[in-house]
Structure formats: structure tokens, C-alpha cells
Amino acid sequence: MAESIGGQAVIEGVMMRNKNILAVAVRNEKGKIILKKEKIKTYYAQKIPFVRGIIAFFQTLSIGIKTLTYSSNIALGEDEQFDSKEIIGIIALSLLFVISFFVLVPYIITSVIGFNETTQPVLFNVVDSVIKIVFFLIYVVVIGSLKDVKRVFQYHGAEHKVVNCYEAGKKLTVQNVKKYSTIHARCGTSFIMLVLVVGIVLFTFIAPIVLYFFPVIGELSLVVQKMIFFTVRILFLLPIASISYEILKLTGAHKENMFLHTINYPGMLFQKLTTQEPDNKQIEVAIVALEKVL
């Protein structure tokens, strides 16, 4: 059985990961493929279901920022390195943007247009999630119109094609890889959509549960209630991400399961926006990265 390979598109290249081995292949200005390979720290907790998803979330953020920085330096011929404090700062700013734009703003809009979280929990969270999806769609379409981002989306497609070819047990050649889809069940885009779906279910119970255990909150002003409910939502993000991670792993391992496929289908559909067909040279880069971690 093929190993479970993870990956990420970077600037003019692809990062591949297999367990604790990571490789980044980037094509520089002169057209040469530059390859970097390293080992990643592993922890016992990464074997524990639901805990491993939280570790994977933060580790993926950290690795993603480092590899994007490395690839842009190679592609542009620059030499700049971030230290650990700068990486933590970038992660913090990234999370602040995500929470503000994709969590806080939809929550405020849903409340302002008249939906009540305490009396209409299901409807409130469905509307809130629809707004999040629309925001995400707009965001992807806008950045996807940029020339540099389009190339990243092509490398994203190359990453998926190569992994699909490998998991099918075929030899990693450009001609073989070209036959495969740019869509993959374990993609980060699918993960985002799973977070939204799982969030609809879990967020529905937040207000009723909080009011049940702390009825005094119902006597506070509406603004204060909203602040409390939203804070609890933020605290629930990591458990939701953890559950979504486990579903994503199951989906990748059981591609024939129709129930799991149905749950993951919206995310795979969204991948049509975040991936594009790569050219032969981009596929070559993805093959080099994958072969290095096998």
C-alpha cells in the first residue's frame, strides 16, 4: 500500500512530506530545479486521534510559512531567513486575519440581518456558514486572478496529479502523471470545507449549552451575550479542526466509501478553483519533490 503523502504548492515549486521527511523542489530563474530535504520533529501525541489534528494544524502553518519563504528566495534569487520569533509572529497575524475575516465578520453580519443564535441556532449557523463560504469563494477568485497566484495554483495541480499517480501505483513520469486529476481527497481546501460543515453541527449547540449551564448570561445585554458566545466559538475552533482532520484522513483512506465521499465532495468541488492544469516543467518539479521523500 502506498504511503500517505502530503504536500503543498509553493512559489515556483512543490513541497512534499512523507512522515518525518520533507522535501522542497523549486525551479530557479535559470530553470534549474533546486532541491532541499530535511527531517521534521515528530511527537508521540501525533499518533493519538483528535490530538494529532491540532498538532498537525500548527505544524502545517509553521512548515508552510518556512517553505513559502524558502521557495520565494530561490525563485527570486534572494537570501533571507526568518527566525522562530518571526515565524510565530507571522502565524499569529495569519490566524488573526482568518478569525477576523472568515469568522468574526460573518458572525456579525448574520446577527445584524436578524437571525437569533439562541432561538434559531440551526438557521443561524447555516446562514453564518453560507456567508463564510461566499467570503472564501470571493477571496479565492480574487487572489486567483493574480498572475503569480495562478502559477501557484498550477503547482498545486501538479502536486495532486503526482500524488494521485503514485497512489495508483504507476511509474512517476510526466506522461503518466498528466493522465491524473488535479483533485485529491486529502487537500487543504477540502479540510477548510470540512471545518465549515462540522462547525454548523457543533456551533448549533453553543448558545443553548452556555445558557443551560450559565442562565445568568441570558440576563446580560445582547452585546455582552454575543461577545461570550463568540469567544466560546473561538475556543471550539481547535476541536472542530481536530474532528475535521480525522474525517479527512478517513476520506483519504476509504475513497470508495460513498458517505465519506459525499461529506468531502464540496471541498473537492472547491479544488477546481484552487488547482489548475500544470505544464510539463511544473510536473517535473513535483515528481522530483515526491521521489525525494520516498
C-alpha positions as a LaTeX table, in Angstrom:
\begin{tabular}{lrrr}
\hline
Residue & $x$ (\AA) & $y$ (\AA) & $z$ (\AA) \\
\hline
Met1 & 0.00 & 0.00 & 0.00 \\
Ala2 & 1.31 & 3.47 & $-0.92$ \\
Glu3 & 2.42 & 5.73 & 1.88 \\
Ser4 & 0.22 & 8.68 & 2.81 \\
Ile5 & 1.97 & 11.60 & 1.14 \\
Gly6 & 1.16 & 15.21 & 1.99 \\
Gly7 & 2.18 & 18.24 & 0.01 \\
Gln8 & 1.87 & 21.94 & $-0.69$ \\
Ala9 & 2.38 & 24.21 & $-3.66$ \\
Val10 & 5.00 & 26.91 & $-3.10$ \\
Ile11 & 6.50 & 29.71 & $-5.20$ \\
Glu12 & 7.69 & 28.04 & $-8.44$ \\
Gly13 & 7.76 & 24.68 & $-6.76$ \\
Val14 & 6.25 & 21.93 & $-4.64$ \\
Met15 & 6.79 & 20.69 & $-1.10$ \\
Met16 & 6.21 & 17.01 & $-0.37$ \\
Arg17 & 6.10 & 15.30 & 3.01 \\
Asn18 & 6.19 & 11.64 & 3.99 \\
Lys19 & 6.01 & 11.05 & 7.75 \\
Asn20 & 9.03 & 12.91 & 9.16 \\
Ile21 & 10.76 & 13.61 & 5.83 \\
Leu22 & 10.15 & 16.82 & 3.93 \\
Ala23 & 11.44 & 17.88 & 0.52 \\
Val24 & 11.02 & 21.16 & $-1.37$ \\
Ala25 & 11.77 & 21.35 & $-5.10$ \\
Val26 & 11.89 & 24.82 & $-6.67$ \\
Arg27 & 12.81 & 25.92 & $-10.19$ \\
Asn28 & 15.08 & 28.98 & $-10.06$ \\
Glu29 & 15.41 & 31.88 & $-12.51$ \\
Lys30 & 17.88 & 29.89 & $-14.63$ \\
Gly31 & 15.45 & 26.98 & $-14.99$ \\
Lys32 & 17.37 & 24.62 & $-12.68$ \\
Ile33 & 15.49 & 22.59 & $-10.07$ \\
Ile34 & 16.86 & 23.28 & $-6.58$ \\
Leu35 & 16.08 & 20.58 & $-4.03$ \\
Lys36 & 16.08 & 20.77 & $-0.25$ \\
Lys37 & 15.43 & 17.83 & 2.05 \\
Glu38 & 15.12 & 17.79 & 5.83 \\
Lys39 & 13.72 & 15.83 & 8.74 \\
Ile40 & 10.79 & 17.12 & 10.80 \\
Lys41 & 10.37 & 16.70 & 14.53 \\
Thr42 & 7.75 & 14.12 & 15.42 \\
Tyr43 & 5.86 & 13.72 & 18.67 \\
Tyr44 & 4.16 & 10.75 & 20.31 \\
Ala45 & 0.94 & 12.78 & 20.52 \\
Gln46 & 0.78 & 12.73 & 16.71 \\
Lys47 & $-0.37$ & 9.12 & 16.98 \\
Ile48 & $-3.33$ & 9.99 & 19.21 \\
Pro49 & $-6.62$ & 10.52 & 17.32 \\
Phe50 & $-8.14$ & 14.02 & 17.68 \\
Val51 & $-4.97$ & 15.29 & 19.37 \\
Arg52 & $-2.86$ & 14.80 & 16.24 \\
Gly53 & $-5.13$ & 17.08 & 14.25 \\
Ile54 & $-4.34$ & 20.04 & 16.49 \\
Ile55 & $-0.59$ & 19.38 & 16.30 \\
Ala56 & $-0.82$ & 18.95 & 12.52 \\
Phe57 & $-2.65$ & 22.28 & 12.21 \\
Phe58 & 0.08 & 24.35 & 13.86 \\
Gln59 & 2.91 & 22.31 & 12.37 \\
Thr60 & 1.46 & 22.75 & 8.88 \\
Leu61 & 1.24 & 26.51 & 9.40 \\
Ser62 & 4.86 & 26.69 & 10.51 \\
Ile63 & 6.16 & 24.45 & 7.72 \\
Gly64 & 4.02 & 26.28 & 5.16 \\
Ile65 & 5.47 & 29.68 & 6.03 \\
Lys66 & 9.06 & 28.37 & 6.06 \\
Thr67 & 8.74 & 26.59 & 2.72 \\
Leu68 & 7.00 & 29.54 & 1.07 \\
Thr69 & 9.80 & 31.82 & 2.25 \\
Tyr70 & 12.47 & 29.38 & 1.08 \\
Ser71 & 10.84 & 28.91 & $-2.33$ \\
Ser72 & 10.39 & 32.63 & $-2.96$ \\
Asn73 & 14.06 & 33.20 & $-2.09$ \\
Ile74 & 15.17 & 30.51 & $-4.56$ \\
Ala75 & 12.77 & 31.61 & $-7.31$ \\
Leu76 & 13.72 & 35.29 & $-6.96$ \\
Gly77 & 17.39 & 34.70 & $-6.23$ \\
Glu78 & 17.23 & 36.36 & $-2.82$ \\
Asp79 & 18.69 & 35.33 & 0.51 \\
Glu80 & 16.51 & 35.90 & 3.55 \\
Gln81 & 15.71 & 33.70 & 6.51 \\
Phe82 & 13.05 & 34.04 & 9.23 \\
Asp83 & 13.92 & 33.19 & 12.83 \\
Ser84 & 11.50 & 31.40 & 15.17 \\
Lys85 & 10.11 & 34.66 & 16.62 \\
Glu86 & 9.30 & 35.97 & 13.15 \\
Ile87 & 7.61 & 32.68 & 12.22 \\
Ile88 & 5.45 & 32.86 & 15.37 \\
Gly89 & 4.58 & 36.48 & 14.56 \\
Ile90 & 3.53 & 35.63 & 11.00 \\
Ile91 & 1.43 & 32.69 & 12.22 \\
Ala92 & $-0.26$ & 34.93 & 14.80 \\
Leu93 & $-1.06$ & 37.59 & 12.17 \\
Ser94 & $-2.33$ & 34.93 & 9.77 \\
Leu95 & $-4.65$ & 33.47 & 12.41 \\
Leu96 & $-5.85$ & 36.97 & 13.34 \\
Phe97 & $-6.74$ & 37.66 & 9.70 \\
Val98 & $-8.55$ & 34.31 & 9.31 \\
Ile99 & $-10.54$ & 34.75 & 12.54 \\
Ser100 & $-11.42$ & 38.36 & 11.73 \\
Phe101 & $-12.37$ & 37.95 & 8.07 \\
Phe102 & $-13.77$ & 34.41 & 7.97 \\
Val103 & $-15.23$ & 34.05 & 11.49 \\
Leu104 & $-15.97$ & 37.40 & 13.13 \\
Val105 & $-17.34$ & 39.33 & 10.12 \\
Pro106 & $-19.78$ & 36.54 & 9.01 \\
Tyr107 & $-20.92$ & 36.19 & 12.63 \\
Ile108 & $-21.65$ & 39.94 & 12.88 \\
Ile109 & $-23.43$ & 40.01 & 9.51 \\
Thr110 & $-25.63$ & 37.03 & 10.47 \\
Ser111 & $-26.58$ & 38.78 & 13.71 \\
Val112 & $-27.20$ & 42.17 & 12.08 \\
Ile113 & $-29.53$ & 40.80 & 9.38 \\
Gly114 & $-31.80$ & 39.45 & 12.12 \\
Phe115 & $-31.01$ & 35.82 & 12.88 \\
Asn116 & $-31.06$ & 34.87 & 16.57 \\
Glu117 & $-28.42$ & 32.46 & 17.84 \\
Thr118 & $-30.37$ & 31.40 & 20.92 \\
Thr119 & $-33.84$ & 30.88 & 19.40 \\
Gln120 & $-32.74$ & 29.86 & 15.86 \\
Pro121 & $-29.40$ & 28.05 & 16.43 \\
Val122 & $-29.59$ & 25.79 & 13.35 \\
Leu123 & $-30.73$ & 28.53 & 10.96 \\
Phe124 & $-28.22$ & 30.99 & 12.45 \\
Asn125 & $-25.29$ & 28.64 & 11.85 \\
Val126 & $-26.41$ & 27.63 & 8.37 \\
Val127 & $-26.60$ & 31.30 & 7.32 \\
Asp128 & $-23.30$ & 32.04 & 9.09 \\
Ser129 & $-21.60$ & 29.17 & 7.22 \\
Val130 & $-23.07$ & 30.20 & 3.86 \\
Ile131 & $-21.63$ & 33.69 & 4.35 \\
Lys132 & $-18.23$ & 32.16 & 5.24 \\
Ile133 & $-18.32$ & 30.06 & 2.06 \\
Val134 & $-19.20$ & 33.11 & $-0.05$ \\
Phe135 & $-16.34$ & 35.06 & 1.56 \\
Phe136 & $-13.93$ & 32.19 & 0.90 \\
Leu137 & $-15.15$ & 31.91 & $-2.70$ \\
Ile138 & $-14.65$ & 35.63 & $-3.30$ \\
Tyr139 & $-11.21$ & 35.52 & $-1.66$ \\
Val140 & $-10.05$ & 32.58 & $-3.83$ \\
Val141 & $-11.43$ & 34.13 & $-7.04$ \\
Val142 & $-9.78$ & 37.49 & $-6.32$ \\
Ile143 & $-6.33$ & 36.11 & $-5.48$ \\
Gly144 & $-6.67$ & 33.55 & $-8.29$ \\
Ser145 & $-6.81$ & 36.39 & $-10.80$ \\
Leu146 & $-3.24$ & 37.37 & $-9.89$ \\
Lys147 & $-0.57$ & 36.02 & $-12.26$ \\
Asp148 & 1.75 & 34.72 & $-9.52$ \\
Val149 & $-1.10$ & 33.02 & $-7.66$ \\
Lys150 & $-2.24$ & 31.33 & $-10.88$ \\
Arg151 & 1.19 & 29.71 & $-11.13$ \\
Val152 & 0.93 & 28.56 & $-7.51$ \\
Phe153 & $-2.46$ & 27.02 & $-8.37$ \\
Gln154 & $-0.80$ & 25.22 & $-11.30$ \\
Tyr155 & 1.85 & 23.81 & $-8.98$ \\
His156 & $-0.99$ & 22.83 & $-6.63$ \\
Gly157 & $-2.47$ & 20.88 & $-9.52$ \\
Ala158 & 0.92 & 19.31 & $-10.26$ \\
Glu159 & 1.25 & 18.24 & $-6.62$ \\
His160 & $-2.13$ & 16.49 & $-6.69$ \\
Lys161 & $-1.51$ & 14.83 & $-10.06$ \\
Val162 & 1.81 & 13.38 & $-8.94$ \\
Val163 & 0.39 & 12.07 & $-5.64$ \\
Asn164 & $-2.61$ & 10.56 & $-7.46$ \\
Cys165 & $-0.26$ & 8.85 & $-9.92$ \\
Tyr166 & 1.90 & 7.50 & $-7.10$ \\
Glu167 & $-1.10$ & 6.25 & $-5.11$ \\
Ala168 & $-2.35$ & 4.48 & $-8.24$ \\
Gly169 & 0.93 & 2.54 & $-8.28$ \\
Lys170 & 2.11 & 3.95 & $-11.61$ \\
Lys171 & 5.64 & 4.97 & $-12.54$ \\
Leu172 & 6.30 & 8.66 & $-11.93$ \\
Thr173 & 6.81 & 10.03 & $-15.44$ \\
Val174 & 5.44 & 13.25 & $-16.90$ \\
Gln175 & 3.28 & 11.34 & $-19.38$ \\
Asn176 & 1.81 & 9.10 & $-16.68$ \\
Val177 & 1.18 & 11.98 & $-14.28$ \\
Lys178 & $-0.64$ & 14.05 & $-16.91$ \\
Lys179 & $-3.41$ & 11.41 & $-17.02$ \\
Tyr180 & $-4.42$ & 12.02 & $-13.41$ \\
Ser181 & $-6.74$ & 14.52 & $-11.78$ \\
Thr182 & $-5.77$ & 17.81 & $-10.12$ \\
Ile183 & $-8.28$ & 16.91 & $-7.37$ \\
His184 & $-7.27$ & 14.99 & $-4.25$ \\
Ala185 & $-9.35$ & 13.90 & $-1.25$ \\
Arg186 & $-6.82$ & 15.00 & 1.40 \\
Cys187 & $-6.32$ & 18.56 & 0.11 \\
Gly188 & $-6.26$ & 21.52 & 2.49 \\
Thr189 & $-9.14$ & 23.07 & 0.54 \\
Ser190 & $-11.28$ & 20.07 & 1.46 \\
Phe191 & $-10.15$ & 20.47 & 5.06 \\
Ile192 & $-11.44$ & 24.07 & 5.13 \\
Met193 & $-14.83$ & 22.97 & 3.80 \\
Leu194 & $-15.00$ & 20.16 & 6.37 \\
Val195 & $-14.31$ & 22.67 & 9.14 \\
Leu196 & $-17.31$ & 24.70 & 7.93 \\
Val197 & $-19.58$ & 21.62 & 7.78 \\
Val198 & $-18.52$ & 20.31 & 11.21 \\
Gly199 & $-18.84$ & 23.86 & 12.54 \\
Ile200 & $-22.50$ & 24.03 & 11.50 \\
Val201 & $-23.19$ & 20.99 & 13.69 \\
Leu202 & $-21.14$ & 21.91 & 16.76 \\
Phe203 & $-21.77$ & 25.66 & 16.76 \\
Thr204 & $-25.50$ & 24.95 & 16.82 \\
Phe205 & $-25.21$ & 23.72 & 20.42 \\
Ile206 & $-23.01$ & 26.51 & 21.78 \\
Ala207 & $-25.61$ & 29.10 & 22.76 \\
Pro208 & $-28.12$ & 26.59 & 24.26 \\
Ile209 & $-25.38$ & 24.82 & 26.26 \\
Val210 & $-23.86$ & 28.06 & 27.56 \\
Leu211 & $-27.27$ & 29.35 & 28.63 \\
Tyr212 & $-28.15$ & 25.99 & 30.22 \\
Phe213 & $-25.08$ & 25.94 & 32.47 \\
Phe214 & $-24.90$ & 29.71 & 32.96 \\
Pro215 & $-28.51$ & 31.01 & 32.82 \\
Val216 & $-27.37$ & 34.36 & 34.25 \\
Ile217 & $-25.84$ & 35.13 & 30.84 \\
Gly218 & $-29.38$ & 35.40 & 29.46 \\
Glu219 & $-29.95$ & 38.41 & 31.69 \\
Leu220 & $-26.98$ & 40.31 & 30.27 \\
Ser221 & $-27.19$ & 42.76 & 27.38 \\
Leu222 & $-27.34$ & 41.34 & 23.87 \\
Val223 & $-23.89$ & 42.72 & 23.02 \\
Val224 & $-22.29$ & 41.02 & 26.04 \\
Gln225 & $-24.07$ & 37.76 & 25.22 \\
Lys226 & $-22.73$ & 37.90 & 21.67 \\
Met227 & $-19.21$ & 38.51 & 22.94 \\
Ile228 & $-19.44$ & 35.48 & 25.23 \\
Phe229 & $-20.92$ & 33.22 & 22.53 \\
Phe230 & $-18.28$ & 34.31 & 20.01 \\
Thr231 & $-15.45$ & 33.69 & 22.50 \\
Val232 & $-16.72$ & 30.16 & 23.07 \\
Arg233 & $-16.84$ & 29.69 & 19.28 \\
Ile234 & $-13.16$ & 30.61 & 19.04 \\
Leu235 & $-12.33$ & 28.08 & 21.75 \\
Phe236 & $-14.24$ & 25.45 & 19.76 \\
Leu237 & $-12.20$ & 26.04 & 16.58 \\
Leu238 & $-9.39$ & 23.67 & 17.56 \\
Pro239 & $-11.72$ & 20.74 & 18.46 \\
Ile240 & $-13.59$ & 21.35 & 15.18 \\
Ala241 & $-10.31$ & 21.37 & 13.24 \\
Ser242 & $-9.30$ & 18.16 & 15.02 \\
Ile243 & $-12.55$ & 16.37 & 14.12 \\
Ser244 & $-12.29$ & 17.62 & 10.52 \\
Tyr245 & $-8.73$ & 16.29 & 10.31 \\
Glu246 & $-9.87$ & 12.80 & 11.34 \\
Ile247 & $-12.68$ & 12.86 & 8.76 \\
Leu248 & $-10.20$ & 13.96 & 6.09 \\
Lys249 & $-7.85$ & 11.08 & 6.95 \\
Leu250 & $-10.74$ & 8.61 & 6.79 \\
Thr251 & $-11.85$ & 10.03 & 3.44 \\
Gly252 & $-8.35$ & 9.65 & 2.02 \\
Ala253 & $-8.04$ & 6.09 & 3.32 \\
His254 & $-11.53$ & 4.98 & 2.19 \\
Lys255 & $-12.08$ & 6.65 & $-1.17$ \\
Glu256 & $-14.71$ & 4.06 & $-2.08$ \\
Asn257 & $-16.94$ & 4.96 & 0.89 \\
Met258 & $-19.89$ & 6.91 & $-0.52$ \\
Phe259 & $-20.84$ & 8.51 & 2.81 \\
Leu260 & $-17.34$ & 9.92 & 3.37 \\
His261 & $-17.10$ & 10.91 & $-0.29$ \\
Thr262 & $-20.38$ & 12.84 & $-0.02$ \\
Ile263 & $-19.16$ & 14.73 & 3.06 \\
Asn264 & $-15.90$ & 15.61 & 1.31 \\
Tyr265 & $-17.45$ & 16.41 & $-2.08$ \\
Pro266 & $-17.97$ & 20.19 & $-1.53$ \\
Gly267 & $-14.29$ & 20.57 & $-0.67$ \\
Met268 & $-13.22$ & 18.58 & $-3.73$ \\
Leu269 & $-15.51$ & 20.77 & $-5.82$ \\
Phe270 & $-13.81$ & 23.89 & $-4.43$ \\
Gln271 & $-10.46$ & 22.47 & $-5.53$ \\
Lys272 & $-11.46$ & 23.30 & $-9.09$ \\
Leu273 & $-10.76$ & 26.91 & $-8.08$ \\
Thr274 & $-7.54$ & 26.32 & $-6.14$ \\
Thr275 & $-5.89$ & 23.99 & $-8.67$ \\
Gln276 & $-5.14$ & 24.41 & $-12.35$ \\
Glu277 & $-3.64$ & 22.17 & $-15.02$ \\
Pro278 & 0.17 & 22.31 & $-14.81$ \\
Asp279 & 2.65 & 22.26 & $-17.68$ \\
Asn280 & 5.31 & 19.58 & $-18.12$ \\
Lys281 & 8.03 & 21.55 & $-16.32$ \\
Gln282 & 5.81 & 22.05 & $-13.28$ \\
Ile283 & 5.02 & 18.34 & $-13.22$ \\
Glu284 & 8.76 & 17.60 & $-13.35$ \\
Val285 & 9.30 & 19.71 & $-10.22$ \\
Ala286 & 6.52 & 17.86 & $-8.35$ \\
Ile287 & 7.97 & 14.48 & $-9.36$ \\
Val288 & 11.43 & 15.45 & $-8.07$ \\
Ala289 & 9.95 & 16.55 & $-4.72$ \\
Leu290 & 7.91 & 13.36 & $-4.28$ \\
Glu291 & 10.72 & 11.00 & $-5.26$ \\
Lys292 & 12.95 & 12.59 & $-2.64$ \\
Val293 & 10.64 & 11.63 & 0.25 \\
Leu294 & 10.01 & 8.03 & $-0.80$ \\
\hline
\end{tabular}
